[in-house]
């Protein structure tokens, strides 16, 4: 499960690098140059990093069995593990207990709050990825703030760390 964590950390560096580019260029330019798409790319990449971690984390217990590893990858290749209920479904392969109750204890936050916060991040990503981040009502771009993505990164990092630790304890 360590390689899943390493890949997640590498992906998060890429997400944070986009934020650094945004902040650097934004501080040197006027509002005429709209850099908000960099923040949108961060959301998409952040949720992708989580999704990739869940995929890889679940496969690692089966690395010794090449055939089983391949079958799991094949079966799950078209699935996304982003929403709270989908992560729960995926984690049932390696953890027999309620993952959100386990995470709640580990993070010291109510499971309902954890799931809600994750789902809000994923919903925001979906607005960007599937709706071009355009509001239905007036066909304008939705507002996006650097602070929001920064807070989302902190939350996803905490969530992945907890999932990793719980997964390691269950080995």
N, C-alpha and C positions, 0 to 999 in steps of 0.2 A: 504494500500500500504506500510505501515510501515514494515510488516513482510517480504515482498519481499526485501526491502532495508537491513533489518537485516540479512537475509540469504545471500545476496550478500556480505555484509561486512564480514561475517563468512567465506565465500568461498575465499574472497580475502586474508584473514589472512592465509589460507592454501596455497594459491599461493605464498605469500610472505615468508612463512616458508620454502618452497622449495628453494627459492632464498637464504635465510639465510644459509640453509644447504650447498648449492652449494658453496657459498662464504667462509664459514668456512672450509669445507673440501678442497676446491681448494687452500686455502692459506697455508694449512699444507702438501700438497702433491706435487709430481712432475708432469710433463706433461704426464708421463707414464699412469697415471690413468685418463681415459677420463670420465669426469663428465657431458658432454654436454647433455646427456639424461635427466638430472634433469631440464635443461633449456627448453628442448622440452616438458617435462611434465608440466612445468609452462605455456607454450603457450596453450596447450590443456585445462588445468584447467581454465585458464583465460577466454578463449572464452566460455567455459562451464558455468562459473559463470555469464557471460553476458546473455547467452541464458536462463539460469534458471531465472534470474531476469526478463527478458522480459515476460516469461511465467507466472511467479507469479504476476508480476505487473498488467498484463492484467486481471487476474482472480479475484484479490481482490475486484474490484467494485461489483462483483456478489456473494460474500461470503454469503450474507443473503439468497440467493436462491440456496439451495443445488442441486436441479436438474439442474439448469442452470450452476452452477459451474462444476458439473460433465460432462455435455455435452461439455462445452468449453475445459475442460481438455482432454476429450476423443478425440475431434476433432483435437486438437492441439498437442496431445502427440507425434505424429510422425514427426511433423514439427520442423525445427530448425530456430530460430530467431537470426541469426548471421550477415549475410550480411546486408548492409544498406537498400536495398529494402525490405528484409523480416522483418526487424524491423519496417520499415514504414508501411508495411501491417498489422502487429500486432497492432501497436499503433493506427491505424485508428478505432479500436474498442472502444477506450476511448478518443481520441483526434480528433476533426474534422478538424483541420488545418494541414498544411504541417509540420510534426514533425521536418524535417531537417531545415526548416526556423526558427522554434521555437528554436531549439537547437543552431542554428547559432547566434541568438540574445542573447541567454543565455550565451553561451560560448565565444562569440565575435570572431568567426572564420567563414569563408565562409562555407556554407553548402556543397559545392562541395569538399572542403578540408576535412571536417569532414567525409563525406562518403568515400572518397578515403583512408584516414588514417585507418578507421575501416576496409574497405575491404582488405587493405594490411595486417593487423593483422590477419584477418580471412583466407586469402589466405596462410599466413605463417603457421597457425595452420593446414590448410588442407594439406599442403605439409608434415607436420609431421604425421598427423593422417591417411592420405590416401596413401601416397607414401613412408612411412618409412623415410622421410626426405633424400631420396637418389636422387642425381641428375641423370637425364635420360642419359645425355651425357657420363659421365665417371663412373657411378655407385658408386660414392663416396658420403659420407655424406655431406650435405650442412653445411657451416659454420654457427655458432650460437654464439651470443654474449650476455653476461649478461646485458650490457647496453641497448640492443634492447628490451629485455623483460621488463626491468625496465621502459623504456619509454612507452611501450605498456600498462603496468599496470597503470601508471599515466593517460594515455589517457582514458582507459576504466573506471577508477574510476571517472574521470571528466564527461564522457559521461553518466554514470549511475546516478551520482548526478544530472545532468541537467534533464535527463528523469524523475527522481523521483520528482524533484521540479515542473516541468511542469505538471506532472500527478496530483500532489497534488493541484496545482492551478486550475485544471479543474474539481475538485470534486464538 
